[in-house]
């Protein structure tokens, strides 16, 4: 019984992690918030997406700041492999 419960809890954690991180792949939009290593963008569809930008592991091009239009490749764990500024509104 404990094994089934633990398996169920593990499955919930995996699926909730995917829901938070979103579907992996390329995403783009306007940077609306930066908190530490977490960047939130608003896509052209109005969806808010938050992902992790590792100072040492994520390839960065341009100044990532609020208001910048960016494009990023995000993996299934919510980490950006790369992020680049496409257009800066400032």
VEXKE-962550 format. One record per atom (N, C-alpha, C, O): z, y, x; residue in three letters; atom name; residue number from 1. Coordinates in nm, 4 decimals, decimal comma, m for minus. Example, Ala and Ser with C-alpha at 12.3 -4.5 7.8 and 13.67 -1.06 7.14 Angstrom:
2
R        c3        c2        c1    r   a    k
R    0,7800   m0,5690    1,3190  ALA   N    1
R    0,7800   m0,4500    1,2300  ALA  CA    1
R    0,7800   m0,3300    1,3200  ALA   C    1
R    0,8465   m0,3319    1,4236  ALA   O    1
R    0,7080   m0,2250    1,2850  SER   N    2
R    0,7140   m0,1060    1,3670  SER  CA    2
R    0,7870    0,0030    1,2900  SER   C    2
R    0,8039    0,1138    1,3409  SER   O    2
// end
This chain:
90
R        c3        c2        c1    r   a    k
R    0,0000   m0,1189    0,0819  UNK   N    1
R    0,0000    0,0000    0,0000  UNK  CA    1
R    0,0000    0,1262    0,0870  UNK   C    1
R   m0,0731    0,2213    0,0594  UNK   O    1
R    0,0833    0,1260    0,1929  UNK   N    2
R    0,0894    0,2413    0,2824  UNK  CA    2
R   m0,0459    0,2657    0,3487  UNK   C    2
R   m0,0867    0,3801    0,3689  UNK   O    2
R   m0,1147    0,1565    0,3823  UNK   N    3
R   m0,2450    0,1691    0,4474  UNK  CA    3
R   m0,3452    0,2374    0,3541  UNK   C    3
R   m0,4228    0,3224    0,3977  UNK   O    3
R   m0,3435    0,2005    0,2268  UNK   N    4
R   m0,4349    0,2621    0,1302  UNK  CA    4
R   m0,4040    0,4105    0,1128  UNK   C    4
R   m0,4954    0,4927    0,1051  UNK   O    4
R   m0,2762    0,4447    0,1066  UNK   N    5
R   m0,2370    0,5857    0,0909  UNK  CA    5
R   m0,2781    0,6659    0,2134  UNK   C    5
R   m0,3327    0,7756    0,2015  UNK   O    5
R   m0,2513    0,6103    0,3320  UNK   N    6
R   m0,2902    0,6799    0,4550  UNK  CA    6
R   m0,4417    0,6971    0,4628  UNK   C    6
R   m0,4903    0,8014    0,5064  UNK   O    6
R   m0,5155    0,5961    0,4211  UNK   N    7
R   m0,6614    0,6054    0,4207  UNK  CA    7
R   m0,7099    0,7132    0,3251  UNK   C    7
R   m0,8024    0,7881    0,3565  UNK   O    7
R   m0,6475    0,7205    0,2090  UNK   N    8
R   m0,6825    0,8221    0,1104  UNK  CA    8
R   m0,6533    0,9621    0,1634  UNK   C    8
R   m0,7355    1,0526    0,1488  UNK   O    8
R   m0,5366    0,9801    0,2248  UNK   N    9
R   m0,4994    1,1102    0,2819  UNK  CA    9
R   m0,5958    1,1481    0,3934  UNK   C    9
R   m0,6376    1,2635    0,4026  UNK   O    9
R   m0,6314    1,0526    0,4776  UNK   N   10
R   m0,7259    1,0802    0,5865  UNK  CA   10
R   m0,8614    1,1231    0,5309  UNK   C   10
R   m0,9236    1,2161    0,5824  UNK   O   10
R   m0,9069    1,0551    0,4255  UNK   N   11
R   m1,0353    1,0920    0,3645  UNK  CA   11
R   m1,0294    1,2326    0,3061  UNK   C   11
R   m1,1246    1,3094    0,3196  UNK   O   11
R   m0,9189    1,2664    0,2416  UNK   N   12
R   m0,9038    1,4018    0,1871  UNK  CA   12
R   m0,9090    1,5073    0,2969  UNK   C   12
R   m0,9722    1,6117    0,2805  UNK   O   12
R   m0,8427    1,4801    0,4079  UNK   N   13
R   m0,8432    1,5759    0,5186  UNK  CA   13
R   m0,9830    1,5940    0,5748  UNK   C   13
R   m1,0234    1,7063    0,6052  UNK   O   13
R   m1,0563    1,4866    0,5887  UNK   N   14
R   m1,1933    1,4955    0,6410  UNK  CA   14
R   m1,2798    1,5777    0,5469  UNK   C   14
R   m1,3498    1,6688    0,5911  UNK   O   14
R   m1,2761    1,5471    0,4180  UNK   N   15
R   m1,3597    1,6189    0,3221  UNK  CA   15
R   m1,3178    1,7642    0,3076  UNK   C   15
R   m1,4034    1,8509    0,2903  UNK   O   15
R   m1,1879    1,7933    0,3143  UNK   N   16
R   m1,1455    1,9330    0,3043  UNK  CA   16
R   m1,1878    2,0098    0,4282  UNK   C   16
R   m1,2202    2,1281    0,4181  UNK   O   16
R   m1,1888    1,9466    0,5446  UNK   N   17
R   m1,2363    2,0112    0,6674  UNK  CA   17
R   m1,3826    2,0462    0,6585  UNK   C   17
R   m1,4242    2,1525    0,7045  UNK   O   17
R   m1,4614    1,9577    0,5997  UNK   N   18
R   m1,6037    1,9851    0,5824  UNK  CA   18
R   m1,6233    2,0997    0,4840  UNK   C   18
R   m1,7117    2,1830    0,5038  UNK   O   18
R   m1,5436    2,1053    0,3797  UNK   N   19
R   m1,5564    2,2130    0,2811  UNK  CA   19
R   m1,5229    2,3475    0,3425  UNK   C   19
R   m1,5882    2,4472    0,3117  UNK   O   19
R   m1,4222    2,3523    0,4290  UNK   N   20
R   m1,3838    2,4776    0,4931  UNK  CA   20
R   m1,4904    2,5205    0,5925  UNK   C   20
R   m1,5313    2,6366    0,5943  UNK   O   20
R   m1,5351    2,4276    0,6744  UNK   N   21
R   m1,6314    2,4609    0,7788  UNK  CA   21
R   m1,7704    2,4853    0,7220  UNK   C   21
R   m1,8490    2,5600    0,7802  UNK   O   21
R   m1,8008    2,4239    0,6104  UNK   N   22
R   m1,9343    2,4360    0,5540  UNK  CA   22
R   m2,0256    2,3304    0,6124  UNK   C   22
R   m1,9827    2,2464    0,6915  UNK   O   22
R   m2,1484    2,3351    0,5740  UNK   N   23
R   m2,2460    2,2387    0,6229  UNK  CA   23
R   m2,2905    2,2823    0,7611  UNK   C   23
R   m2,3230    2,3992    0,7819  UNK   O   23
R   m2,2923    2,1881    0,8574  UNK   N   24
R   m2,3322    2,2266    0,9927  UNK  CA   24
R   m2,4783    2,2696    0,9980  UNK   C   24
R   m2,5598    2,2290    0,9152  UNK   O   24
R   m2,5094    2,3521    1,0966  UNK   N   25
R   m2,6465    2,3977    1,1159  UNK  CA   25
R   m2,6497    2,5461    1,1442  UNK   C   25
R   m2,5483    2,6065    1,1793  UNK   O   25
R   m2,7670    2,6041    1,1286  UNK   N   26
R   m2,7819    2,7468    1,1544  UNK  CA   26
R   m2,7383    2,8278    1,0328  UNK   C   26
R   m2,7639    2,7902    0,9184  UNK   O   26
R   m2,6726    2,9389    1,0601  UNK   N   27
R   m2,6304    3,0309    0,9552  UNK  CA   27
R   m2,6493    3,1718    1,0066  UNK   C   27
R   m2,6491    3,1949    1,1275  UNK   O   27
R   m2,6656    3,2655    0,9161  UNK   N   28
R   m2,6803    3,4042    0,9586  UNK  CA   28
R   m2,6238    3,4959    0,8518  UNK   C   28
R   m2,6152    3,4596    0,7345  UNK   O   28
R   m2,5854    3,6151    0,8946  UNK   N   29
R   m2,5310    3,7123    0,8023  UNK  CA   29
R   m2,4627    3,8256    0,8760  UNK   C   29
R   m2,4757    3,8402    0,9975  UNK   O   29
R   m2,3892    3,9062    0,7992  UNK   N   30
R   m2,3193    4,0218    0,8550  UNK  CA   30
R   m2,1746    3,9860    0,8865  UNK   C   30
R   m2,1048    3,9276    0,8036  UNK   O   30
R   m2,1304    4,0212    1,0060  UNK   N   31
R   m1,9917    3,9964    1,0442  UNK  CA   31
R   m1,9022    4,0881    0,9613  UNK   C   31
R   m1,9165    4,2104    0,9643  UNK   O   31
R   m1,8089    4,0264    0,8866  UNK   N   32
R   m1,7184    4,1036    0,8018  UNK  CA   32
R   m1,5756    4,1042    0,8547  UNK   C   32
R   m1,4967    4,1926    0,8213  UNK   O   32
R   m1,5423    4,0043    0,9381  UNK   N   33
R   m1,4055    3,9963    0,9900  UNK  CA   33
R   m1,4034    3,9165    1,1189  UNK   C   33
R   m1,4754    3,8179    1,1343  UNK   O   33
R   m1,3190    3,9615    1,2117  UNK   N   34
R   m1,2933    3,8880    1,3350  UNK  CA   34
R   m1,1425    3,8813    1,3509  UNK   C   34
R   m1,0757    3,9840    1,3624  UNK   O   34
R   m1,0893    3,7595    1,3515  UNK   N   35
R   m0,9454    3,7378    1,3707  UNK  CA   35
R   m0,9289    3,6401    1,4850  UNK   C   35
R   m0,9493    3,5198    1,4685  UNK   O   35
R   m0,8920    3,6919    1,6011  UNK   N   36
R   m0,8792    3,6049    1,7185  UNK  CA   36
R   m1,0148    3,5460    1,7531  UNK   C   36
R   m1,1096    3,6190    1,7822  UNK   O   36
R   m1,0236    3,4127    1,7498  UNK   N   37
R   m1,1473    3,3431    1,7818  UNK  CA   37
R   m1,2270    3,3037    1,6570  UNK   C   37
R   m1,3293    3,2358    1,6669  UNK   O   37
R   m1,1797    3,3466    1,5400  UNK   N   38
R   m1,2464    3,3129    1,4142  UNK  CA   38
R   m1,3324    3,4310    1,3675  UNK   C   38
R   m1,2862    3,5451    1,3628  UNK   O   38
R   m1,4578    3,4013    1,3333  UNK   N   39
R   m1,5527    3,5027    1,2872  UNK  CA   39
R   m1,5946    3,4681    1,1450  UNK   C   39
R   m1,6295    3,3537    1,1162  UNK   O   39
R   m1,5910    3,5669    1,0564  UNK   N   40
R   m1,6354    3,5487    0,9180  UNK  CA   40
R   m1,7604    3,6313    0,8968  UNK   C   40
R   m1,7652    3,7492    0,9317  UNK   O   40
R   m1,8619    3,5684    0,8391  UNK   N   41
R   m1,9854    3,6394    0,8062  UNK  CA   41
R   m2,0138    3,6264    0,6570  UNK   C   41
R   m1,9694    3,5320    0,5915  UNK   O   41
R   m2,0885    3,7229    0,6050  UNK   N   42
R   m2,1355    3,7194    0,4664  UNK  CA   42
R   m2,2854    3,6973    0,4726  UNK   C   42
R   m2,3590    3,7787    0,5285  UNK   O   42
R   m2,3302    3,5866    0,4148  UNK   N   43
R   m2,4724    3,5537    0,4177  UNK  CA   43
R   m2,5486    3,6386    0,3167  UNK   C   43
R   m2,4884    3,7093    0,2358  UNK   O   43
R   m2,6791    3,6314    0,3218  UNK   N   44
R   m2,7616    3,7080    0,2284  UNK  CA   44
R   m2,7414    3,6613    0,0843  UNK   C   44
R   m2,7705    3,7356   m0,0095  UNK   O   44
R   m2,6917    3,5386    0,0659  UNK   N   45
R   m2,6615    3,4866   m0,0678  UNK  CA   45
R   m2,5239    3,5302   m0,1156  UNK   C   45
R   m2,4851    3,4999   m0,2284  UNK   O   45
R   m2,4490    3,6019   m0,0300  UNK   N   46
R   m2,3164    3,6491   m0,0661  UNK  CA   46
R   m2,2040    3,5521   m0,0327  UNK   C   46
R   m2,0883    3,5793   m0,0648  UNK   O   46
R   m2,2353    3,4397    0,0309  UNK   N   47
R   m2,1357    3,3395    0,0662  UNK  CA   47
R   m2,0630    3,3808    0,1943  UNK   C   47
R   m2,1256    3,4233    0,2914  UNK   O   47
R   m1,9306    3,3678    0,1932  UNK   N   48
R   m1,8507    3,3964    0,3121  UNK  CA   48
R   m1,8347    3,2676    0,3923  UNK   C   48
R   m1,7969    3,1644    0,3367  UNK   O   48
R   m1,8629    3,2727    0,5211  UNK   N   49
R   m1,8517    3,1573    0,6093  UNK  CA   49
R   m1,7687    3,1963    0,7302  UNK   C   49
R   m1,7943    3,2985    0,7939  UNK   O   49
R   m1,6689    3,1143    0,7616  UNK   N   50
R   m1,5833    3,1393    0,8772  UNK  CA   50
R   m1,6001    3,0251    0,9760  UNK   C   50
R   m1,6020    2,9082    0,9372  UNK   O   50
R   m1,6122    3,0591    1,1033  UNK   N   51
R   m1,6256    2,9568    1,2067  UNK  CA   51
R   m1,5583    3,0043    1,3347  UNK   C   51
R   m1,5281    3,1225    1,3516  UNK   O   51
R   m1,5358    2,9086    1,4240  UNK   N   52
R   m1,4664    2,9326    1,5505  UNK  CA   52
R   m1,5663    2,9673    1,6603  UNK   C   52
R   m1,6675    2,8992    1,6772  UNK   O   52
R   m1,5373    3,0725    1,7339  UNK   N   53
R   m1,6177    3,1118    1,8499  UNK  CA   53
R   m1,5279    3,0971    1,9720  UNK   C   53
R   m1,4370    3,1772    1,9938  UNK   O   53
R   m1,5545    2,9942    2,0509  UNK   N   54
R   m1,4744    2,9643    2,1697  UNK  CA   54
R   m1,5157    3,0578    2,2834  UNK   C   54
R   m1,6334    3,0628    2,3191  UNK   O   54
R   m1,4199    3,1323    2,3410  UNK   N   55
R   m1,4538    3,2254    2,4489  UNK  CA   55
R   m1,5214    3,1568    2,5679  UNK   C   55
R   m1,6056    3,2169    2,6346  UNK   O   55
R   m1,4847    3,0315    2,5945  UNK   N   56
R   m1,5403    2,9618    2,7096  UNK  CA   56
R   m1,6586    2,8717    2,6730  UNK   C   56
R   m1,7468    2,8502    2,7562  UNK   O   56
R   m1,6623    2,8183    2,5500  UNK   N   57
R   m1,7618    2,7176    2,5163  UNK  CA   57
R   m1,8780    2,7634    2,4313  UNK   C   57
R   m1,9809    2,6959    2,4273  UNK   O   57
R   m1,8654    2,8758    2,3631  UNK   N   58
R   m1,9727    2,9237    2,2760  UNK  CA   58
R   m2,0617    3,0207    2,3525  UNK   C   58
R   m2,0134    3,1171    2,4119  UNK   O   58
R   m2,1924    2,9943    2,3506  UNK   N   59
R   m2,2869    3,0859    2,4137  UNK  CA   59
R   m2,3011    3,2084    2,3244  UNK   C   59
R   m2,3296    3,1959    2,2053  UNK   O   59
R   m2,2812    3,3273    2,3820  UNK   N   60
R   m2,2857    3,4518    2,3047  UNK  CA   60
R   m2,3940    3,5449    2,3597  UNK   C   60
R   m2,4101    3,5594    2,4809  UNK   O   60
R   m2,4674    3,6074    2,2678  UNK   N   61
R   m2,5678    3,7066    2,3056  UNK  CA   61
R   m2,5416    3,8332    2,2253  UNK   C   61
R   m2,5437    3,8299    2,1022  UNK   O   61
R   m2,5172    3,9437    2,2928  UNK   N   62
R   m2,4929    4,0706    2,2259  UNK  CA   62
R   m2,3454    4,0921    2,1968  UNK   C   62
R   m2,2619    4,0057    2,2233  UNK   O   62
R   m2,3149    4,2091    2,1417  UNK   N   63
R   m2,1779    4,2465    2,1093  UNK  CA   63
R   m2,1456    4,1983    1,9679  UNK   C   63
R   m2,1979    4,2518    1,8702  UNK   O   63
R   m2,0605    4,0985    1,9577  UNK   N   64
R   m2,0207    4,0440    1,8277  UNK  CA   64
R   m1,9099    4,1339    1,7736  UNK   C   64
R   m1,7975    4,1321    1,8238  UNK   O   64
R   m1,9424    4,2132    1,6701  UNK   N   65
R   m1,8460    4,3062    1,6124  UNK  CA   65
R   m1,8719    4,3196    1,4632  UNK   C   65
R   m1,9782    4,2812    1,4143  UNK   O   65
R   m1,7755    4,3737    1,3916  UNK   N   66
R   m1,7887    4,3914    1,2476  UNK  CA   66
R   m1,9097    4,4809    1,2191  UNK   C   66
R   m1,9280    4,5855    1,2813  UNK   O   66
R   m1,9913    4,4366    1,1233  UNK   N   67
R   m2,1118    4,5100    1,0860  UNK  CA   67
R   m2,2378    4,4575    1,1513  UNK   C   67
R   m2,3482    4,4883    1,1065  UNK   O   67
R   m2,2230    4,3778    1,2577  UNK   N   68
R   m2,3406    4,3242    1,3266  UNK  CA   68
R   m2,4031    4,2123    1,2438  UNK   C   68
R   m2,3324    4,1326    1,1822  UNK   O   68
R   m2,5357    4,2071    1,2430  UNK   N   69
R   m2,6083    4,0954    1,1826  UNK  CA   69
R   m2,6218    3,9886    1,2898  UNK   C   69
R   m2,6763    4,0146    1,3971  UNK   O   69
R   m2,5722    3,8681    1,2615  UNK   N   70
R   m2,5729    3,7617    1,3613  UNK  CA   70
R   m2,6379    3,6358    1,3062  UNK   C   70
R   m2,6520    3,6174    1,1853  UNK   O   70
R   m2,6762    3,5514    1,3984  UNK   N   71
R   m2,7246    3,4180    1,3689  UNK  CA   71
R   m2,6413    3,3239    1,4550  UNK   C   71
R   m2,6113    3,3559    1,5701  UNK   O   71
R   m2,6033    3,2075    1,4004  UNK   N   72
R   m2,5192    3,1148    1,4760  UNK  CA   72
R   m2,5534    2,9712    1,4402  UNK   C   72
R   m2,6002    2,9419    1,3302  UNK   O   72
R   m2,5288    2,8824    1,5357  UNK   N   73
R   m2,5395    2,7393    1,5101  UNK  CA   73
R   m2,3974    2,6858    1,5079  UNK   C   73
R   m2,3253    2,6955    1,6072  UNK   O   73
R   m2,3568    2,6288    1,3937  UNK   N   74
R   m2,2204    2,5819    1,3741  UNK  CA   74
R   m2,2226    2,4308    1,3569  UNK   C   74
R   m2,3034    2,3772    1,2811  UNK   O   74
R   m2,1316    2,3613    1,4291  UNK   N   75
R   m2,1278    2,2157    1,4165  UNK  CA   75
R   m2,0436    2,1728    1,2974  UNK   C   75
R   m1,9879    2,2569    1,2267  UNK   O   75
R   m2,0340    2,0424    1,2749  UNK   N   76
R   m1,9638    1,9908    1,1571  UNK  CA   76
R   m1,8127    2,0106    1,1617  UNK   C   76
R   m1,7446    1,9860    1,0621  UNK   O   76
R   m1,7595    2,0540    1,2743  UNK   N   77
R   m1,6159    2,0813    1,2857  UNK  CA   77
R   m1,5850    2,2302    1,2746  UNK   C   77
R   m1,4701    2,2710    1,2911  UNK   O   77
R   m1,6872    2,3119    1,2467  UNK   N   78
R   m1,6660    2,4547    1,2275  UNK  CA   78
R   m1,6645    2,5363    1,3550  UNK   C   78
R   m1,6141    2,6485    1,3563  UNK   O   78
R   m1,7198    2,4807    1,4632  UNK   N   79
R   m1,7266    2,5526    1,5906  UNK  CA   79
R   m1,8701    2,5987    1,6151  UNK   C   79
R   m1,9649    2,5227    1,5952  UNK   O   79
R   m1,8850    2,7228    1,6580  UNK   N   80
R   m2,0189    2,7744    1,6891  UNK  CA   80
R   m2,0612    2,7266    1,8275  UNK   C   80
R   m1,9891    2,7456    1,9254  UNK   O   80
R   m2,1789    2,6645    1,8345  UNK   N   81
R   m2,2360    2,6274    1,9641  UNK  CA   81
R   m2,2922    2,7518    2,0318  UNK   C   81
R   m2,2815    2,7685    2,1533  UNK   O   81
R   m2,3525    2,8389    1,9506  UNK   N   82
R   m2,4031    2,9673    1,9987  UNK  CA   82
R   m2,3995    3,0683    1,8851  UNK   C   82
R   m2,4041    3,0329    1,7673  UNK   O   82
R   m2,3911    3,1941    1,9236  UNK   N   83
R   m2,3968    3,3043    1,8283  UNK  CA   83
R   m2,4672    3,4203    1,8967  UNK   C   83
R   m2,4407    3,4502    2,0131  UNK   O   83
R   m2,5570    3,4853    1,8238  UNK   N   84
R   m2,6275    3,5994    1,8832  UNK  CA   84
R   m2,6441    3,7099    1,7808  UNK   C   84
R   m2,6579    3,6848    1,6611  UNK   O   84
R   m2,6425    3,8318    1,8299  UNK   N   85
R   m2,6643    3,9478    1,7453  UNK  CA   85
R   m2,8130    3,9612    1,7210  UNK   C   85
R   m2,8926    3,9634    1,8148  UNK   O   85
R   m2,8497    3,9701    1,5946  UNK   N   86
R   m2,9886    3,9884    1,5552  UNK  CA   86
R   m3,0153    4,1369    1,5363  UNK   C   86
R   m3,1214    4,1876    1,5727  UNK   O   86
R   m2,9158    4,2065    1,4780  UNK   N   87
R   m2,9266    4,3501    1,4530  UNK  CA   87
R   m2,7855    4,4064    1,4448  UNK   C   87
R   m2,6970    4,3445    1,3858  UNK   O   87
R   m2,7644    4,5226    1,5032  UNK   N   88
R   m2,6351    4,5865    1,4978  UNK  CA   88
R   m2,6499    4,7144    1,4163  UNK   C   88
R   m2,7299    4,8009    1,4518  UNK   O   88
R   m2,5737    4,7278    1,3070  UNK   N   89
R   m2,5866    4,8425    1,2173  UNK  CA   89
R   m2,5265    4,9685    1,2744  UNK   C   89
R   m2,5557    5,0772    1,2245  UNK   O   89
R   m2,4443    4,9589    1,3763  UNK   N   90
R   m2,3773    5,0767    1,4302  UNK  CA   90
R   m2,4685    5,1563    1,5202  UNK   C   90
R   m2,4276    5,2591    1,5741  UNK   O   90
// end
